[in-house]
């Protein structure tokens, strides 16, 4: 019952910074980052910033710190760099910055992904949690994965998560 009451109180749009981690995409070819921004705006939220960064841990960390320091940003949504290839480093950076993990995000994402793509879903290192006063969500970079994460998990709880952090 408390969950339903919280969601009813959590009606404010959320400021979200979108980060794409990719060694190959440009702003013109970043379809997944564009999809995150579009879905946010369609749901009434504000995109407070957008960054396209190489899959370099120091660069990702600095970008996340900049986004989290922005007063209008309540959520940082990252796509890319969550796989197991040698260049994928988003998970390590995000996990090291979290004060509290939201383990259910990764667990549910992999379950839903398994239903769509099968056993390859186990290689996703999607992760979410709280760092200071912001929620950070890291999802894979494919359009299908972004759509799945955003539509099934992130958008239904975005206002609720931001409201809970207001204190």
N, C-alpha and C positions, 0 to 999 in steps of 0.2 A: 504494500500500500504506500509506503514512504517513497518508493521509486516512482510511482505514478504521480504523487504530489510534487516531487522534485521536478519531474518532466513538465508538469503543468506550470510550474513557476519559472522554468527556464525557457523563456520565450524570446529573449534578446538575440539579435543577430551577433555573430562572432567575427572578430577580426582574425584572419588567417594569413600567414605567410607561406608561400608555396616554394619549395626547393626541389629542383631536379638535379640529381647526381648522375652525370654521364660523361664519358670520355668522347662520345661520338655525336651527340646531339648539339644542335644550334637552336637559337630562339625560334628560327623558322621551321625546324623539324621536330621541335619538342611537343609532339601531339599529346603525350601523357600529362605534362605540366599544364598545357592548354585545357585539357579535359578537367583536371582538378579545379582550375580557376573557374571554368564554365559551370561546373556542378555546384561549386560554392555560391557563385552569384545567382544561379537559378534558384537556390534554396534561401536566398535573401541575405547571405553573409557578405562581408567585405574582404576583398583581397588587399591586405596591407602591404604586401611586398612579394616580389618574385625574384628568385635567383637560380641561375643555371651554373653549376659548378662541376669541375672535373672530380673524378673519384679519388681525391687526395685527402687523407684524414685531416690534416691541418686546415685545409681550405673548407672542408665540411664543418669542422668544429667552429671555425671563425664565423662562418655564415650562420650557423645555428645560434651562436652567441649574439650576433647582431640582430637576428630576427627576434630572439627571446627578449632582448633589451628594448625593443620597440614597444612603447606604452600601449599602442592600439592593438597589438598582437596578443591573442589569447591561445592560439593554436599554431603549430608549425607542422605542415604536411609535406613530407618528403617522398619523392618517388625515385626509385633507382638505387642500385648498389646494395641490394639486400640478398643477392644470390651467393653462390659459393665460389665464383671464379676468383682468380688471384687478385684482380683489381677491385672487387666488391668490398668496400670498407665502411659502408654506411652503418651497418649493424654495430660494429665495434665502437664507432664514435657515439652513436645515439645511446647505446647501453651504458657507456662510461659517463654520460651526462645526466642520467636519470636519478632522481631522488626516490621516486616510486615507480615501479613497473606496473603496467596494465597488461598482465600476461594473457588475459582473455582475448585481447585483440589478435595477437599472433596465433593463438590456439584456434579461434573461430575462423580467422582468415584461411589458415591452412586447411581446416575442415571444409569450408565452402569451396576453396580452390580444388581440393581433392575431388569433390563432387563434379567439378567441371573438367579438370585435366588429368585426374588420376594420380598415380604415385609420385609424379614429379613435384607435386605440391610440397612434399617433405623437404625439398631443398630451399624453400622460401624461409628467409630469416626476418620476416615482417615483425616489427616490434613497436610498442607504444609505451608511453609513460608520462610522468610529470617531472619537469625540471623547473624548480622554483615555482613561478606562478603560471607557467604555460604547459599545455599538453603538447607532446611531440609524438607524431605518428609517422612511421617509416614503412612504406609499402613498396612492392616491386614496381619496376618501371614500365611494364607493358600496359597498353591501353586496356586490355581485358582485365588485368589485375587491378588497375586503378579504378575502373568502373565497379568491379566487385567490391573492393574495399570501401570506396566512397558511398555507394548506394546501399550496401547491406549493413555496414558497420559504422562508418565515420559519421555520415550525415544524420542518421537516426539518433545519435547520441551526442553530437557536437555541442549543441546548446546546453545540454545537461552537464557534460564534462566541464565546460567553461563556467557554468553557474556554480558547480560544486567548489571550484577553485577560488571563487570570489570571497569565500569565507564568511 
